Amino acid sequence: MKTKKYSNIFTEAEKHPKAKIYLEDAKARIRLAEAIHKERTYQSLSMADLAEKAETTPAVISRIEHAQVSAGIDIITRIFLALGKTELKLKFA
Amino acid sequence: MDLFCYAFKNNKGELESPFLEYLEKYAIEKTDSEEKKRKKVKKIMNIKAHLEYLFTNNGKYDLPPIVQKYKNREIGILKIKESDKLIRIAFFTKIDKQIIFLNAFDKPKLYEKGKKQKVDKMIEKILDQVENFKLNFLKDKLYIPLNI
């Protein structure tokens, strides 16, 4: 059966000089989101609990856990210290 | 695991995929300005990162908060947040070792008047598609490979 013609948006986008950087940025956000969410839920903390401990807002925690924003090192440090973590291991690839 | 898109036979006799239709709006056009191209590329790469995340986790339905199971159905919801106002929602299911994307749409985070009903109707339509699709998947080969 004939298939309707679709653009291969991924292949086309990868030709852009910034594509690789954008992809790696997005992957890093997802890895960070996963790490924080796992630890927060493991400790049975709500977003509001963690936000209070890290002196931020639940909205900020939510945005980070949804891989929506690139968090700065200052907020990442506060979150991990609030989770009782003094070490952060993240895979970069 | 392999990635596929659910497809149906349209009135022209062609295989048409709702998921690929959704992605078409990010297709880079020759007439796009450099800035528009850059913004599209950024969005596409964000979508790709989420698809890869799902792929590397073997299409698990439960990877909160990015992937969640839809009620008690064999359907996963992949959420790709764009901003506080927009979440891209991609519905998928699994058949054997295949992840099949059923449909996708933009969901306003804060439902505007009348939009909730529209979104709910779409979800119900997708659920019907899934039931029919699972029954006919192997027999009718109604799918298109997704290359990311």
gemmi code that builds the backbone of each chain (N, CA, C; Angstrom):
import gemmi

chains = {
    "A": [
        ("MET", (0.835, -1.196, 0.000), (0.000, 0.000, 0.000), (0.877, 1.255, 0.000)),
        ("LYS", (0.478, 2.235, -0.767), (1.257, 3.468, -0.865), (1.142, 4.280, 0.435)),
        ("THR", (2.257, 4.862, 0.830), (2.254, 5.671, 2.050), (2.224, 7.154, 1.695)),
        ("LYS", (1.448, 7.898, 2.417), (1.404, 9.346, 2.209), (2.808, 9.909, 2.419)),
        ("LYS", (3.162, 10.922, 1.652), (4.518, 11.450, 1.751), (4.672, 12.333, 2.993)),
        ("TYR", (5.662, 11.987, 3.802), (5.968, 12.795, 4.994), (7.429, 13.222, 4.933)),
        ("SER", (7.687, 14.390, 5.510), (9.082, 14.847, 5.596), (9.747, 14.036, 6.701)),
        ("ASN", (11.038, 13.746, 6.533), (11.749, 13.155, 7.672), (12.322, 14.312, 8.480)),
        ("ILE", (11.536, 14.787, 9.419), (11.917, 16.018, 10.130), (13.213, 15.844, 10.919)),
        ("PHE", (13.454, 14.623, 11.392), (14.652, 14.406, 12.210), (15.927, 14.486, 11.351)),
        ("THR", (15.888, 13.814, 10.210), (17.045, 13.828, 9.309), (17.319, 15.254, 8.826)),
        ("GLU", (16.255, 15.952, 8.468), (16.420, 17.322, 7.980), (17.002, 18.230, 9.066)),
        ("ALA", (16.466, 18.083, 10.287), (16.916, 18.940, 11.394), (18.376, 18.681, 11.743)),
        ("GLU", (18.790, 17.420, 11.595), (20.172, 17.074, 11.968), (21.216, 17.746, 11.080)),
        ("LYS", (20.781, 18.276, 9.961), (21.727, 18.975, 9.075), (22.075, 20.359, 9.626)),
        ("HIS", (21.270, 20.846, 10.559), (21.493, 22.182, 11.121), (22.720, 22.149, 12.039)),
        ("PRO", (23.578, 23.187, 11.979), (24.815, 23.153, 12.790), (24.574, 23.062, 14.306)),
        ("LYS", (23.420, 23.496, 14.771), (23.185, 23.457, 16.223), (22.396, 22.229, 16.686)),
        ("ALA", (22.037, 21.368, 15.751), (21.173, 20.230, 16.081), (21.755, 19.351, 17.186)),
        ("LYS", (23.040, 19.036, 17.046), (23.676, 18.127, 18.005), (23.678, 18.733, 19.412)),
        ("ILE", (23.965, 20.003, 19.477), (23.992, 20.682, 20.789), (22.599, 20.669, 21.403)),
        ("TYR", (21.593, 20.979, 20.595), (20.221, 20.999, 21.115), (19.793, 19.619, 21.612)),
        ("LEU", (20.207, 18.586, 20.869), (19.851, 17.223, 21.270), (20.512, 16.868, 22.603)),
        ("GLU", (21.798, 17.176, 22.710), (22.518, 16.859, 23.952), (21.955, 17.658, 25.125)),
        ("ASP", (21.587, 18.902, 24.885), (20.975, 19.728, 25.941), (19.673, 19.083, 26.436)),
        ("ALA", (18.861, 18.657, 25.490), (17.567, 18.053, 25.841), (17.769, 16.749, 26.610)),
        ("LYS", (18.750, 15.960, 26.169), (19.032, 14.693, 26.860), (19.517, 14.955, 28.284)),
        ("ALA", (20.344, 15.974, 28.447), (20.858, 16.315, 29.785), (19.702, 16.743, 30.698)),
        ("ARG", (18.771, 17.498, 30.152), (17.609, 17.930, 30.957), (16.794, 16.713, 31.409)),
        ("ILE", (16.648, 15.746, 30.501), (15.879, 14.538, 30.832), (16.592, 13.725, 31.919)),
        ("ARG", (17.920, 13.590, 31.775), (18.679, 12.819, 32.776), (18.579, 13.476, 34.155)),
        ("LEU", (18.691, 14.807, 34.177), (18.591, 15.528, 35.448), (17.176, 15.385, 36.027)),
        ("ALA", (16.190, 15.509, 35.175), (14.785, 15.381, 35.597), (14.557, 14.022, 36.247)),
        ("GLU", (15.068, 13.001, 35.584), (14.890, 11.637, 36.072), (15.565, 11.458, 37.433)),
        ("ALA", (16.795, 11.969, 37.555), (17.557, 11.806, 38.804), (16.838, 12.487, 39.976)),
        ("ILE", (16.373, 13.694, 39.763), (15.703, 14.427, 40.852), (14.360, 13.785, 41.191)),
        ("HIS", (13.606, 13.435, 40.159), (12.289, 12.836, 40.416), (12.409, 11.524, 41.188)),
        ("LYS", (13.357, 10.687, 40.765), (13.544, 9.386, 41.431), (13.882, 9.577, 42.903)),
        ("GLU", (14.820, 10.471, 43.170), (15.259, 10.670, 44.555), (14.150, 11.307, 45.396)),
        ("ARG", (13.458, 12.265, 44.804), (12.377, 12.934, 45.553), (11.272, 11.943, 45.920)),
        ("THR", (10.864, 11.134, 44.963), (9.783, 10.189, 45.245), (10.262, 9.068, 46.177)),
        ("TYR", (11.543, 8.693, 46.049), (12.113, 7.681, 46.949), (12.037, 8.167, 48.402)),
        ("GLN", (12.246, 9.461, 48.582), (12.189, 10.040, 49.928), (10.766, 10.467, 50.317)),
        ("SER", (9.813, 10.134, 49.485), (8.392, 10.479, 49.707), (8.184, 11.974, 49.965)),
        ("LEU", (8.905, 12.762, 49.202), (8.744, 14.214, 49.329), (7.832, 14.720, 48.212)),
        ("SER", (6.986, 15.662, 48.546), (6.197, 16.301, 47.491), (7.076, 17.379, 46.853)),
        ("MET", (6.602, 17.902, 45.737), (7.370, 18.984, 45.090), (7.448, 20.190, 46.026)),
        ("ALA", (6.363, 20.416, 46.740), (6.334, 21.561, 47.669), (7.343, 21.358, 48.800)),
        ("ASP", (7.436, 20.109, 49.306), (8.405, 19.802, 50.373), (9.831, 20.094, 49.892)),
        ("LEU", (10.120, 19.577, 48.697), (11.477, 19.750, 48.174), (11.765, 21.223, 47.892)),
        ("ALA", (10.765, 21.899, 47.343), (10.938, 23.325, 47.033), (11.250, 24.115, 48.300)),
        ("GLU", (10.555, 23.788, 49.361), (10.764, 24.504, 50.619), (12.193, 24.254, 51.142)),
        ("LYS", (12.589, 22.987, 51.093), (13.933, 22.637, 51.566), (15.027, 23.304, 50.719)),
        ("ALA", (14.752, 23.402, 49.431), (15.759, 23.952, 48.518), (15.600, 25.461, 48.328)),
        ("GLU", (14.725, 26.020, 49.076), (14.448, 27.465, 49.006), (14.136, 27.925, 47.578)),
        ("THR", (13.217, 27.194, 46.995), (12.728, 27.591, 45.674), (11.210, 27.397, 45.652)),
        ("THR", (10.637, 27.327, 44.468), (9.174, 27.171, 44.393), (8.828, 25.810, 43.780)),
        ("PRO", (7.634, 25.292, 44.074), (7.227, 24.023, 43.456), (7.208, 24.104, 41.930)),
        ("ALA", (6.914, 25.283, 41.405), (6.880, 25.453, 39.940), (8.263, 25.200, 39.333)),
        ("VAL", (9.288, 25.647, 40.037), (10.658, 25.431, 39.533), (10.985, 23.934, 39.542)),
        ("ILE", (10.619, 23.270, 40.640), (10.867, 21.812, 40.723), (10.116, 21.103, 39.596)),
        ("SER", (8.877, 21.493, 39.390), (8.069, 20.868, 38.344), (8.698, 21.055, 36.971)),
        ("ARG", (9.149, 22.275, 36.694), (9.757, 22.538, 35.375), (11.023, 21.694, 35.177)),
        ("ILE", (11.799, 21.553, 36.227), (13.040, 20.753, 36.108), (12.686, 19.275, 35.930)),
        ("GLU", (11.724, 18.793, 36.705), (11.355, 17.365, 36.624), (10.658, 17.010, 35.307)),
        ("HIS", (10.136, 18.008, 34.633), (9.528, 17.751, 33.327), (10.516, 18.037, 32.194)),
        ("ALA", (11.790, 18.225, 32.552), (12.838, 18.488, 31.555), (12.497, 19.691, 30.684)),
        ("GLN", (11.812, 20.614, 31.294), (11.310, 21.766, 30.541), (12.337, 22.893, 30.466)),
        ("VAL", (13.154, 23.002, 31.495), (14.114, 24.109, 31.536), (15.526, 23.601, 31.853)),
        ("SER", (16.478, 24.395, 31.442), (17.868, 24.112, 31.819), (18.115, 24.798, 33.155)),
        ("ALA", (18.314, 24.006, 34.186), (18.521, 24.593, 35.514), (19.974, 25.024, 35.674)),
        ("GLY", (20.159, 26.083, 36.404), (21.514, 26.557, 36.683), (22.154, 25.697, 37.763)),
        ("ILE", (23.467, 25.767, 37.836), (24.202, 24.947, 38.808), (23.828, 25.337, 40.246)),
        ("ASP", (23.466, 26.608, 40.448), (23.085, 27.047, 41.804), (21.830, 26.320, 42.286)),
        ("ILE", (20.825, 26.254, 41.442), (19.570, 25.609, 41.852), (19.749, 24.088, 41.929)),
        ("ILE", (20.552, 23.542, 41.022), (20.810, 22.094, 41.065), (21.492, 21.739, 42.397)),
        ("THR", (22.468, 22.552, 42.783), (23.185, 22.308, 44.045), (22.211, 22.360, 45.222)),
        ("ARG", (21.360, 23.376, 45.235), (20.404, 23.510, 46.351), (19.456, 22.312, 46.418)),
        ("ILE", (19.008, 21.863, 45.266), (18.079, 20.720, 45.225), (18.763, 19.452, 45.749)),
        ("PHE", (19.964, 19.202, 45.277), (20.634, 17.969, 45.711), (21.032, 18.014, 47.185)),
        ("LEU", (21.423, 19.190, 47.659), (21.721, 19.308, 49.094), (20.438, 19.110, 49.905)),
        ("ALA", (19.342, 19.626, 49.394), (18.047, 19.451, 50.068), (17.641, 17.978, 50.104)),
        ("LEU", (18.101, 17.241, 49.112), (17.810, 15.801, 49.070), (18.852, 15.002, 49.878)),
        ("GLY", (19.755, 15.727, 50.508), (20.779, 15.072, 51.337), (21.898, 14.468, 50.530)),
        ("LYS", (22.055, 14.930, 49.320), (23.095, 14.376, 48.438), (24.263, 15.360, 48.340)),
        ("THR", (25.423, 14.865, 48.595), (26.596, 15.728, 48.469), (27.391, 15.385, 47.216)),
        ("GLU", (26.920, 14.341, 46.533), (27.563, 13.957, 45.280), (26.510, 13.840, 44.203)),
        ("LEU", (26.877, 14.202, 43.006), (25.942, 14.085, 41.889), (26.646, 13.350, 40.748)),
        ("LYS", (26.063, 12.205, 40.389), (26.637, 11.464, 39.265), (25.654, 11.541, 38.101)),
        ("LEU", (26.105, 12.082, 37.012), (25.254, 12.169, 35.833), (26.010, 11.620, 34.635)),
        ("LYS", (25.321, 10.793, 33.849), (25.953, 10.305, 32.635), (25.779, 11.378, 31.570)),
        ("PHE", (26.847, 11.708, 30.895), (26.732, 12.746, 29.875), (26.594, 12.172, 28.465)),
        ("ALA", (26.664, 10.883, 28.362), (26.446, 10.284, 27.043), (26.028, 8.841, 27.209)),
    ],
    "B": [
        ("MET", (13.921, -2.907, 20.554), (12.600, -2.374, 20.256), (12.647, -1.577, 18.946)),
        ("ASP", (11.540, -1.555, 18.256), (11.432, -0.752, 17.038), (10.340, 0.291, 17.229)),
        ("LEU", (10.479, 1.367, 16.508), (9.470, 2.432, 16.596), (8.619, 2.433, 15.326)),
        ("PHE", (7.330, 2.499, 15.552), (6.396, 2.543, 14.434), (5.328, 3.591, 14.689)),
        ("CYS", (4.652, 3.956, 13.653), (3.507, 4.862, 13.792), (2.270, 4.130, 13.305)),
        ("TYR", (1.260, 4.240, 14.088), (-0.039, 3.699, 13.661), (-0.458, 4.423, 12.374)),
        ("ALA", (-1.059, 3.694, 11.461), (-1.526, 4.322, 10.220), (-2.878, 3.744, 9.818)),
        ("PHE", (-3.585, 4.511, 9.047), (-4.864, 4.012, 8.525), (-4.918, 4.334, 7.032)),
        ("LYS", (-5.825, 3.674, 6.351), (-5.962, 3.904, 4.911), (-6.870, 5.108, 4.721)),
        ("ASN", (-6.364, 6.161, 4.105), (-7.208, 7.352, 3.923), (-8.049, 7.230, 2.655)),
        ("ASN", (-8.823, 8.281, 2.375), (-9.740, 8.164, 1.233), (-9.038, 8.176, -0.136)),
        ("LYS", (-7.713, 8.415, -0.122), (-6.964, 8.319, -1.385), (-6.301, 6.943, -1.511)),
        ("GLY", (-6.571, 6.096, -0.524), (-5.988, 4.757, -0.546), (-4.557, 4.713, -0.041)),
        ("GLU", (-4.113, 5.817, 0.583), (-2.731, 5.853, 1.088), (-2.722, 5.579, 2.593)),
        ("LEU", (-1.554, 5.111, 3.062), (-1.386, 4.947, 4.512), (-1.107, 6.312, 5.126)),
        ("GLU", (-1.913, 6.679, 6.086), (-1.764, 7.992, 6.720), (-1.561, 7.799, 8.228)),
        ("SER", (-0.609, 8.518, 8.775), (-0.311, 8.369, 10.200), (-0.602, 9.664, 10.965)),
        ("PRO", (-1.481, 9.610, 11.954), (-1.768, 10.828, 12.742), (-0.521, 11.385, 13.428)),
        ("PHE", (0.367, 10.494, 13.866), (1.569, 10.956, 14.559), (2.500, 11.697, 13.589)),
        ("LEU", (2.675, 11.137, 12.399), (3.529, 11.807, 11.417), (2.883, 13.096, 10.917)),
        ("GLU", (1.549, 13.091, 10.851), (0.836, 14.326, 10.475), (1.148, 15.429, 11.478)),
        ("TYR", (1.150, 15.053, 12.753), (1.429, 16.021, 13.815), (2.848, 16.586, 13.660)),
        ("LEU", (3.796, 15.695, 13.376), (5.199, 16.131, 13.283), (5.451, 17.048, 12.083)),
        ("GLU", (4.585, 16.928, 11.075), (4.786, 17.722, 9.853), (4.862, 19.224, 10.103)),
        ("LYS", (4.211, 19.677, 11.183), (4.213, 21.126, 11.404), (5.605, 21.644, 11.764)),
        ("TYR", (6.525, 20.709, 12.089), (7.891, 21.123, 12.400), (8.828, 20.953, 11.204)),
        ("ALA", (8.277, 20.522, 10.093), (9.110, 20.326, 8.902), (9.726, 21.666, 8.493)),
        ("ILE", (10.996, 21.628, 8.202), (11.698, 22.866, 7.832), (11.402, 23.193, 6.373)),
        ("GLU", (10.919, 24.404, 6.172), (10.567, 24.855, 4.821), (11.701, 25.729, 4.270)),
        ("LYS", (11.825, 25.702, 2.961), (12.860, 26.540, 2.323), (12.613, 28.020, 2.595)),
        ("THR", (11.349, 28.356, 2.764), (10.985, 29.766, 2.954), (11.148, 30.229, 4.412)),
        ("ASP", (11.446, 29.299, 5.314), (11.621, 29.684, 6.729), (12.845, 30.584, 6.899)),
        ("SER", (12.727, 31.567, 7.762), (13.890, 32.408, 8.065), (14.886, 31.571, 8.876)),
        ("GLU", (16.105, 32.038, 8.991), (17.123, 31.304, 9.755), (16.685, 31.122, 11.209)),
        ("GLU", (16.077, 32.155, 11.762), (15.639, 32.095, 13.156), (14.512, 31.067, 13.329)),
        ("LYS", (13.603, 31.051, 12.373), (12.495, 30.086, 12.435), (13.034, 28.658, 12.313)),
        ("LYS", (14.011, 28.488, 11.426), (14.621, 27.159, 11.260), (15.267, 26.717, 12.571)),
        ("ARG", (16.001, 27.644, 13.180), (16.714, 27.322, 14.425), (15.714, 26.906, 15.516)),
        ("LYS", (14.622, 27.644, 15.609), (13.607, 27.318, 16.624), (12.973, 25.948, 16.361)),
        ("LYS", (12.717, 25.662, 15.083), (12.138, 24.359, 14.739), (13.110, 23.239, 15.085)),
        ("VAL", (14.388, 23.452, 14.749), (15.405, 22.430, 15.021), (15.464, 22.146, 16.523)),
        ("LYS", (15.408, 23.199, 17.317), (15.466, 23.044, 18.775), (14.281, 22.199, 19.267)),
        ("LYS", (13.104, 22.466, 18.710), (11.913, 21.703, 19.107), (12.010, 20.250, 18.645)),
        ("ILE", (12.468, 20.071, 17.422), (12.584, 18.703, 16.882), (13.580, 17.887, 17.705)),
        ("MET", (14.695, 18.499, 18.066), (15.710, 17.775, 18.842), (15.194, 17.457, 20.251)),
        ("ASN", (14.355, 18.328, 20.777), (13.739, 18.047, 22.081), (12.783, 16.846, 21.967)),
        ("ILE", (12.027, 16.806, 20.894), (11.126, 15.666, 20.666), (11.958, 14.388, 20.504)),
        ("LYS", (13.020, 14.496, 19.708), (13.883, 13.329, 19.469), (14.468, 12.801, 20.789)),
        ("ALA", (14.916, 13.709, 21.648), (15.494, 13.290, 22.938), (14.456, 12.526, 23.770)),
        ("HIS", (13.224, 12.992, 23.736), (12.160, 12.301, 24.482), (11.849, 10.927, 23.870)),
        ("LEU", (11.849, 10.859, 22.541), (11.586, 9.566, 21.872), (12.711, 8.581, 22.183)),
        ("GLU", (13.931, 9.081, 22.186), (15.071, 8.212, 22.501), (15.011, 7.736, 23.955)),
        ("TYR", (14.574, 8.623, 24.813), (14.435, 8.274, 26.235), (13.438, 7.113, 26.394)),
        ("LEU", (12.338, 7.229, 25.684), (11.331, 6.165, 25.727), (11.898, 4.875, 25.135)),
        ("PHE", (12.594, 5.021, 24.042), (13.183, 3.868, 23.353), (14.187, 3.145, 24.264)),
        ("THR", (15.082, 3.909, 24.886), (16.113, 3.271, 25.730), (15.496, 2.635, 26.976)),
        ("ASN", (14.308, 3.054, 27.329), (13.619, 2.436, 28.465), (12.592, 1.395, 28.000)),
        ("ASN", (12.789, 0.904, 26.789), (11.954, -0.161, 26.216), (10.460, 0.149, 26.224)),
        ("GLY", (10.147, 1.416, 26.070), (8.741, 1.800, 25.951), (7.934, 1.586, 27.219)),
        ("LYS", (8.608, 1.711, 28.366), (7.875, 1.547, 29.638), (6.751, 2.565, 29.728)),
        ("TYR", (5.636, 2.101, 30.274), (4.487, 3.003, 30.409), (4.625, 3.921, 31.616)),
        ("ASP", (5.517, 3.553, 32.512), (5.566, 4.263, 33.776), (6.972, 4.824, 34.038)),
        ("LEU", (7.222, 5.987, 33.535), (8.496, 6.677, 33.776), (8.168, 8.117, 34.173)),
        ("PRO", (7.528, 8.267, 35.314), (7.047, 9.604, 35.673), (8.190, 10.583, 35.905)),
        ("PRO", (7.969, 11.855, 35.651), (6.719, 12.447, 35.166), (6.653, 12.555, 33.639)),
        ("ILE", (7.679, 12.061, 32.946), (7.704, 12.255, 31.488), (6.803, 11.246, 30.763)),
        ("VAL", (6.788, 10.019, 31.264), (5.913, 9.003, 30.654), (4.966, 8.475, 31.724)),
        ("GLN", (3.708, 8.460, 31.394), (2.723, 7.942, 32.345), (1.749, 7.019, 31.632)),
        ("LYS", (1.243, 6.070, 32.404), (0.256, 5.152, 31.838), (-1.092, 5.864, 31.809)),
        ("TYR", (-1.836, 5.668, 30.722), (-3.161, 6.280, 30.646), (-4.174, 5.386, 31.346)),
        ("LYS", (-4.656, 5.868, 32.486), (-5.586, 5.104, 33.327), (-5.043, 3.679, 33.468)),
        ("ASN", (-5.880, 2.680, 33.277), (-5.356, 1.317, 33.391), (-5.220, 0.639, 32.039)),
        ("ARG", (-5.123, 1.468, 31.035), (-5.047, 0.928, 29.679), (-3.591, 0.642, 29.287)),
        ("GLU", (-3.448, -0.134, 28.252), (-2.118, -0.424, 27.711), (-1.697, 0.712, 26.785)),
        ("ILE", (-1.713, 1.882, 27.326), (-1.365, 3.068, 26.553), (-0.472, 3.963, 27.404)),
        ("GLY", (0.584, 4.443, 26.798), (1.466, 5.373, 27.499), (1.285, 6.776, 26.959)),
        ("ILE", (1.541, 7.728, 27.817), (1.482, 9.131, 27.404), (2.875, 9.714, 27.588)),
        ("LEU", (3.456, 10.150, 26.501), (4.761, 10.798, 26.560), (4.526, 12.301, 26.566)),
        ("LYS", (4.987, 12.938, 27.633), (4.731, 14.377, 27.757), (6.008, 15.158, 27.468)),
        ("ILE", (5.898, 16.052, 26.531), (7.035, 16.896, 26.169), (6.621, 18.332, 26.438)),
        ("LYS", (7.116, 18.849, 27.534), (6.708, 20.199, 27.906), (7.506, 21.239, 27.141)),
        ("GLU", (6.791, 22.140, 26.557), (7.434, 23.201, 25.777), (7.557, 24.480, 26.600)),
        ("SER", (6.518, 24.769, 27.334), (6.517, 25.959, 28.181), (5.447, 25.729, 29.237)),
        ("ASP", (5.211, 26.728, 30.057), (4.166, 26.558, 31.069), (2.776, 26.448, 30.425)),
        ("LYS", (2.682, 26.885, 29.194), (1.367, 26.891, 28.545), (1.150, 25.715, 27.603)),
        ("LEU", (2.213, 25.020, 27.263), (2.057, 23.982, 26.240), (2.751, 22.675, 26.602)),
        ("ILE", (2.007, 21.604, 26.444), (2.605, 20.276, 26.610), (2.268, 19.493, 25.348)),
        ("ARG", (3.297, 18.905, 24.755), (3.016, 18.010, 23.632), (2.730, 16.635, 24.220)),
        ("ILE", (1.667, 16.041, 23.762), (1.278, 14.741, 24.273), (1.355, 13.735, 23.136)),
        ("ALA", (2.108, 12.674, 23.351), (2.157, 11.612, 22.344), (1.646, 10.327, 22.977)),
        ("PHE", (0.674, 9.729, 22.340), (0.131, 8.463, 22.831), (0.841, 7.307, 22.127)),
        ("PHE", (1.184, 6.295, 22.910), (1.824, 5.136, 22.286), (1.333, 3.860, 22.969)),
        ("THR", (1.555, 2.786, 22.277), (1.261, 1.481, 22.859), (2.383, 0.530, 22.452)),
        ("LYS", (2.354, -0.652, 22.999), (3.391, -1.621, 22.646), (2.734, -2.907, 22.158)),
        ("ILE", (3.288, -3.431, 21.116), (2.856, -4.748, 20.651), (4.141, -5.542, 20.434)),
        ("ASP", (4.292, -6.609, 21.166), (5.537, -7.378, 21.169), (6.711, -6.435, 21.463)),
        ("LYS", (7.659, -6.374, 20.530), (8.822, -5.518, 20.786), (8.742, -4.224, 19.984)),
        ("GLN", (7.536, -3.788, 19.759), (7.373, -2.576, 18.960), (6.669, -1.489, 19.762)),
        ("ILE", (7.225, -0.308, 19.687), (6.557, 0.845, 20.282), (5.818, 1.522, 19.131)),
        ("ILE", (4.538, 1.717, 19.314), (3.749, 2.286, 18.226), (3.138, 3.610, 18.653)),
        ("PHE", (3.510, 4.664, 17.948), (2.941, 5.971, 18.251), (1.594, 6.102, 17.550)),
        ("LEU", (0.627, 6.429, 18.358), (-0.739, 6.450, 17.850), (-1.142, 7.824, 17.345)),
        ("ASN", (-0.841, 8.812, 18.166), (-1.271, 10.156, 17.815), (-0.524, 11.142, 18.704)),
        ("ALA", (-0.625, 12.379, 18.393), (-0.004, 13.405, 19.244), (-0.770, 14.702, 19.065)),
        ("PHE", (-0.751, 15.489, 20.077), (-1.366, 16.812, 19.965), (-0.808, 17.733, 21.027)),
        ("ASP", (-1.108, 19.000, 20.866), (-0.688, 19.993, 21.846), (-1.819, 20.182, 22.835)),
        ("LYS", (-1.458, 20.101, 24.095), (-2.479, 20.274, 25.124), (-2.185, 21.559, 25.890)),
        ("PRO", (-3.107, 22.495, 25.875), (-2.860, 23.696, 26.675), (-2.884, 23.309, 28.145)),
        ("LYS", (-1.872, 23.730, 28.889), (-1.812, 23.320, 30.290), (-3.030, 23.832, 31.049)),
        ("LEU", (-3.300, 25.085, 30.815), (-4.488, 25.638, 31.453), (-5.599, 25.570, 30.412)),
        ("TYR", (-6.495, 24.656, 30.622), (-7.557, 24.474, 29.646), (-8.324, 25.765, 29.402)),
        ("GLU", (-8.420, 26.122, 28.149), (-9.254, 27.266, 27.820), (-10.675, 26.759, 27.693)),
        ("LYS", (-11.604, 27.702, 27.704), (-13.013, 27.321, 27.653), (-13.289, 26.448, 26.417)),
        ("GLY", (-13.886, 25.316, 26.646), (-14.260, 24.446, 25.532), (-13.163, 23.525, 25.046)),
        ("LYS", (-11.916, 23.805, 25.436), (-10.816, 22.985, 24.913), (-10.742, 21.620, 25.602)),
        ("LYS", (-11.139, 21.580, 26.859), (-11.036, 20.326, 27.606), (-11.873, 19.243, 26.929)),
        ("GLN", (-13.105, 19.641, 26.545), (-13.989, 18.678, 25.888), (-13.344, 18.155, 24.607)),
        ("LYS", (-12.721, 19.069, 23.877), (-12.094, 18.703, 22.608), (-10.969, 17.686, 22.860)),
        ("VAL", (-10.171, 17.969, 23.881), (-9.053, 17.080, 24.217), (-9.583, 15.718, 24.682)),
        ("ASP", (-10.604, 15.736, 25.537), (-11.185, 14.484, 26.027), (-11.743, 13.634, 24.882)),
        ("LYS", (-12.408, 14.314, 23.932), (-12.963, 13.595, 22.777), (-11.838, 12.947, 21.976)),
        ("MET", (-10.746, 13.694, 21.834), (-9.615, 13.175, 21.070), (-9.042, 11.933, 21.761)),
        ("ILE", (-8.943, 11.992, 23.076), (-8.403, 10.851, 23.823), (-9.306, 9.625, 23.605)),
        ("GLU", (-10.604, 9.822, 23.673), (-11.525, 8.704, 23.469), (-11.386, 8.127, 22.066)),
        ("LYS", (-11.211, 9.012, 21.106), (-11.056, 8.567, 19.714), (-9.774, 7.719, 19.594)),
        ("ILE", (-8.722, 8.184, 20.273), (-7.449, 7.457, 20.234), (-7.614, 6.068, 20.853)),
        ("LEU", (-8.353, 6.014, 21.943), (-8.559, 4.720, 22.605), (-9.279, 3.739, 21.692)),
        ("ASP", (-10.259, 4.253, 20.954), (-10.958, 3.390, 19.997), (-9.988, 2.905, 18.923)),
        ("GLN", (-9.146, 3.840, 18.472), (-8.161, 3.480, 17.439), (-7.281, 2.339, 17.930)),
        ("VAL", (-6.866, 2.440, 19.191), (-5.954, 1.442, 19.752), (-6.596, 0.071, 19.751)),
        ("GLU", (-7.827, 0.020, 20.200), (-8.507, -1.278, 20.263), (-8.576, -1.911, 18.876)),
        ("ASN", (-8.997, -1.111, 17.888), (-9.092, -1.638, 16.525), (-7.724, -1.990, 15.971)),
        ("PHE", (-6.783, -1.118, 16.280), (-5.439, -1.281, 15.748), (-4.793, -2.565, 16.247)),
        ("LYS", (-4.935, -2.807, 17.542), (-4.300, -3.999, 18.102), (-4.862, -5.269, 17.477)),
        ("LEU", (-6.139, -5.230, 17.155), (-6.777, -6.404, 16.551), (-6.250, -6.644, 15.136)),
        ("ASN", (-5.996, -5.529, 14.428), (-5.687, -5.672, 13.004), (-4.229, -5.416, 12.647)),
        ("PHE", (-3.423, -5.141, 13.653), (-2.047, -4.703, 13.422), (-1.263, -5.649, 12.503)),
        ("LEU", (-1.222, -6.909, 12.885), (-0.420, -7.862, 12.128), (-1.072, -8.223, 10.792)),
        ("LYS", (-2.371, -8.341, 10.851), (-3.094, -8.767, 9.649), (-3.004, -7.704, 8.537)),
        ("ASP", (-3.269, -6.473, 8.899), (-3.379, -5.420, 7.892), (-2.096, -4.626, 7.657)),
        ("LYS", (-1.114, -4.813, 8.521), (0.159, -4.081, 8.412), (-0.084, -2.571, 8.326)),
        ("LEU", (-0.912, -2.065, 9.194), (-1.228, -0.644, 9.163), (-0.256, 0.119, 10.059)),
        ("TYR", (0.942, 0.229, 9.593), (1.929, 0.969, 10.364), (3.024, 1.508, 9.425)),
        ("ILE", (3.710, 2.515, 9.922), (4.812, 3.112, 9.157), (6.015, 3.188, 10.095)),
        ("PRO", (7.188, 2.725, 9.677), (8.351, 2.818, 10.571), (8.687, 4.271, 10.891)),
        ("LEU", (9.126, 4.491, 12.123), (9.535, 5.843, 12.532), (11.044, 5.851, 12.668)),
        ("ASN", (11.680, 6.647, 11.850), (13.144, 6.751, 11.923), (13.530, 8.025, 12.642)),
        ("ILE", (14.182, 7.859, 13.808), (14.582, 9.065, 14.539), (16.102, 9.218, 14.534)),
    ],
}
model = gemmi.Model(1)
for chain_id, residues in chains.items():
    chain = gemmi.Chain(chain_id)
    for i, (resn, *xyz) in enumerate(residues, 1):
        res = gemmi.Residue()
        res.name, res.seqid = resn, gemmi.SeqId(i, " ")
        for name, pos in zip(("N", "CA", "C"), xyz):
            atom = gemmi.Atom()
            atom.name, atom.element = name, gemmi.Element(name[0])
            atom.pos, atom.b_iso = gemmi.Position(*pos), 0.0
            res.add_atom(atom)
        chain.add_residue(res)
    model.add_chain(chain)
structure = gemmi.Structure()
structure.add_model(model)
structure.setup_entities()
